[in-house]
Amino acid sequence: MKSIKELEEKYDFELEKVVVKINTNKAKLVLLQFPDGLKPYATTIVDFLESKTKADFLIWMGSCFGACDTPVLGKELDNKIDLVIQFGHSEMMPCY
C-alpha cells in the first residue's frame, strides 16, 4: 500500500478540496467512487479523509466510466448518503 504522500506525487486527487467540501457540507456519510485503475488506492484515501473530517466513508466498487456513471444504491442508502465524490484519471478533454 502506498502512502498518501506517494500517491499525491503521482496523482492530483485535490484532497484538500475534498476535505473542505465534506466539512462545509457537514457530511456524515460520504460515498467515494473511483475508476478501476484508482480503486487499489481507495483505502489509503479514506484513511487520509477520516483523519481530516468527522465523516464515515463508503467505497463504491461498481463501475465508474465517467461523470455520467453515478452509483444506483437504492432508496434506503440514497437517503443516508450526504455526499458523493467521484475521482477520475484525468480532466475532461475539450470537445471540438
C-alpha positions as CSV (number, residue, x, y, z in Angstrom):
1,M,0.0,0.0,0.0
2,K,1.3,3.4,-0.9
3,S,1.3,6.4,1.5
4,I,-0.9,9.4,0.7
5,K,2.4,11.4,0.0
6,E,3.4,8.8,-2.6
7,L,0.0,8.9,-4.2
8,E,0.0,12.7,-4.4
9,E,3.3,12.7,-6.2
10,K,1.7,10.7,-9.0
11,Y,-1.9,11.9,-8.9
12,D,-3.6,15.2,-8.2
13,F,-6.6,14.0,-6.1
14,E,-7.3,17.5,-4.8
15,L,-7.8,16.0,-1.4
16,E,-7.7,19.4,0.4
17,K,-10.7,20.5,-1.7
18,V,-12.4,17.3,-0.9
19,V,-11.8,17.9,2.8
20,V,-13.2,21.4,2.6
21,K,-16.3,20.2,0.7
22,I,-17.0,17.4,3.3
23,N,-16.6,19.8,6.2
24,T,-18.5,22.7,4.6
25,N,-21.5,20.3,3.9
26,K,-21.2,18.8,7.3
27,A,-21.4,15.4,5.6
28,K,-21.7,12.4,7.9
29,L,-21.7,9.7,5.2
30,V,-19.7,10.1,2.0
31,L,-19.7,7.7,-0.9
32,L,-16.4,7.7,-2.9
33,Q,-16.3,6.5,-6.5
34,F,-13.1,5.5,-8.3
35,P,-12.3,4.2,-11.8
36,D,-10.8,0.7,-11.7
37,G,-7.2,2.0,-12.0
38,L,-7.6,4.0,-8.8
39,K,-9.5,1.5,-6.7
40,P,-6.3,0.0,-5.2
41,Y,-5.7,3.4,-3.6
42,A,-9.2,3.9,-2.2
43,T,-8.5,2.8,1.4
44,T,-5.4,5.0,1.6
45,I,-7.5,7.9,0.5
46,V,-10.2,7.0,3.0
47,D,-7.7,6.8,5.8
48,F,-6.5,10.4,4.9
49,L,-10.0,11.8,4.7
50,E,-11.0,10.2,8.0
51,S,-8.1,11.9,9.7
52,K,-9.3,15.3,8.4
53,T,-13.0,15.0,8.7
54,K,-15.7,13.6,11.0
55,A,-17.3,11.7,8.1
56,D,-17.7,8.0,7.5
57,F,-17.0,6.7,4.1
58,L,-18.3,4.1,1.7
59,I,-16.2,3.0,-1.4
60,W,-18.3,2.2,-4.5
61,M,-16.9,-1.0,-6.0
62,G,-19.1,-0.9,-9.1
63,S,-18.4,0.6,-12.4
64,C,-17.1,4.1,-12.9
65,F,-16.8,5.1,-16.5
66,G,-17.1,8.9,-16.1
67,A,-19.2,11.7,-14.6
68,C,-22.4,10.3,-16.1
69,D,-21.9,6.9,-14.3
70,T,-23.3,7.7,-10.9
71,P,-24.0,4.9,-8.4
72,V,-27.5,3.5,-8.0
73,L,-27.8,2.5,-4.4
74,G,-31.5,2.1,-3.6
75,K,-33.8,4.3,-1.6
76,E,-32.7,3.2,1.8
77,L,-29.0,4.0,1.3
78,D,-29.6,7.0,-1.0
79,N,-31.4,8.8,1.9
80,K,-28.4,8.3,4.2
81,I,-25.5,9.4,1.9
82,D,-24.8,13.1,2.3
83,L,-22.2,13.5,-0.5
84,V,-20.9,11.5,-3.5
85,I,-17.3,12.3,-4.6
86,Q,-16.1,10.8,-7.9
87,F,-12.4,10.6,-8.7
88,G,-11.1,10.3,-12.2
89,H,-7.9,9.6,-14.1
90,S,-7.7,13.0,-15.9
91,E,-9.5,16.2,-16.7
92,M,-12.2,16.2,-19.4
93,M,-11.0,16.6,-22.9
94,P,-12.3,19.7,-24.8
95,C,-15.0,19.0,-27.5
96,Y,-14.3,20.2,-31.0
